[in-house]
Amino acid sequence: MIHQAKIDTVFHITPALDFSEVETHMKKLALNSHISRFEHQFCAFECSGAITDELIAAESPVNLLNIKSKIPSLPADWALIREMRTQRASISHCHGAKANFHDRVSGKHS
């Protein structure tokens, strides 16, 4: 297999990292990132869980903002703006309505 250089970073945003189908999908992305041209980074507003440990074990970047993601929430928006400016990802991919709302607000300012 020819290894391609990672050219784009995908910043996955979710309200929480506890077990559900979204988090299972993130785990699959992390475990199979060696065959993708994308680097995957994961960000959650709150609630680390067992999946967090699995993502870290797979050597995937995990960012926990430790802030409530209710709608609207200026602290959540500012926390996401700071994180997006730090990570400088090519693509932000939202999982869930709360993440989508905050990304729309934050994306204009990052």
C-alpha positions as CSV (number, residue, x, y, z in Angstrom):
1,M,0.0,0.0,0.0
2,I,1.3,3.5,-0.9
3,H,1.0,5.9,2.1
4,Q,-0.3,9.3,1.0
5,A,0.6,12.4,2.9
6,K,-2.3,13.7,5.0
7,I,-3.4,16.8,3.1
8,D,-6.6,17.9,4.8
9,T,-7.7,17.9,8.5
10,V,-11.3,17.1,9.4
11,F,-12.4,18.6,12.7
12,H,-15.3,16.5,14.0
13,I,-17.5,18.4,16.4
14,T,-20.0,16.7,18.7
15,P,-21.9,17.7,21.9
16,A,-20.6,14.8,23.9
17,L,-18.3,11.8,23.7
18,D,-20.5,9.1,25.2
19,F,-21.7,6.0,23.4
20,S,-24.1,6.4,20.5
21,E,-23.9,5.8,16.8
22,V,-22.0,9.1,16.1
23,E,-19.3,8.2,18.6
24,T,-19.0,4.7,17.2
25,H,-18.6,6.3,13.7
26,M,-15.8,8.5,15.1
27,K,-14.1,5.4,16.6
28,K,-14.1,3.8,13.1
29,L,-12.6,6.9,11.6
30,A,-9.8,6.9,14.1
31,L,-9.0,3.3,13.8
32,N,-8.9,3.5,10.0
33,S,-7.2,6.8,9.6
34,H,-4.1,5.2,8.3
35,I,-5.9,4.4,5.0
36,S,-7.3,7.9,4.6
37,R,-5.8,11.0,3.1
38,F,-7.5,13.0,5.9
39,E,-6.3,13.6,9.4
40,H,-9.2,13.4,11.9
41,Q,-9.4,15.5,15.0
42,F,-12.3,15.1,17.5
43,C,-13.9,17.8,19.6
44,A,-16.6,17.5,22.2
45,F,-18.3,20.2,24.3
46,E,-18.7,18.0,27.3
47,C,-18.8,14.5,28.7
48,S,-15.8,12.3,28.0
49,G,-16.5,8.6,28.1
50,A,-15.0,5.3,27.3
51,I,-14.9,6.3,23.7
52,T,-12.5,9.1,24.6
53,D,-10.0,6.6,25.9
54,E,-10.4,4.5,22.7
55,L,-9.7,7.6,20.5
56,I,-6.7,8.5,22.5
57,A,-5.4,4.9,22.4
58,A,-5.8,5.1,18.6
59,E,-3.5,8.2,18.7
60,S,-6.2,10.5,17.5
61,P,-6.4,14.1,18.7
62,V,-9.3,14.6,21.2
63,N,-10.3,18.0,22.4
64,L,-12.7,18.3,25.3
65,L,-14.0,21.8,25.8
66,N,-15.7,21.0,29.1
67,I,-18.6,23.4,28.6
68,K,-22.3,23.0,28.3
69,S,-23.5,23.1,24.7
70,K,-27.0,24.4,25.2
71,I,-28.5,26.6,22.5
72,P,-27.7,29.5,22.6
73,S,-24.5,29.6,24.6
74,L,-21.9,32.3,24.0
75,P,-19.3,30.6,26.2
76,A,-19.7,27.5,24.0
77,D,-19.4,29.6,20.9
78,W,-16.2,31.3,22.2
79,A,-14.7,28.0,23.3
80,L,-15.3,26.5,19.9
81,I,-13.9,29.6,18.1
82,R,-10.7,29.4,20.2
83,E,-10.3,25.7,19.4
84,M,-11.0,26.1,15.7
85,R,-8.4,28.9,15.5
86,T,-5.9,26.7,17.3
87,Q,-6.5,23.6,15.2
88,R,-6.8,25.3,11.8
89,A,-8.7,22.4,10.2
90,S,-9.6,22.3,6.5
91,I,-13.0,20.9,7.2
92,S,-15.4,21.1,10.2
93,H,-17.9,18.2,10.3
94,C,-20.7,18.5,12.8
95,H,-22.5,15.6,14.5
96,G,-25.8,16.6,16.0
97,A,-27.9,19.8,16.1
98,K,-26.1,21.5,18.9
99,A,-22.7,21.0,17.2
100,N,-24.2,22.3,14.0
101,F,-25.6,25.4,15.6
102,H,-22.3,26.3,17.4
103,D,-20.3,25.6,14.3
104,R,-22.4,27.9,12.2
105,V,-21.9,30.7,14.7
106,S,-18.2,30.0,15.3
107,G,-17.2,29.2,11.7
108,K,-17.8,32.8,10.7
109,H,-15.3,34.0,13.4
110,S,-12.5,31.5,13.2
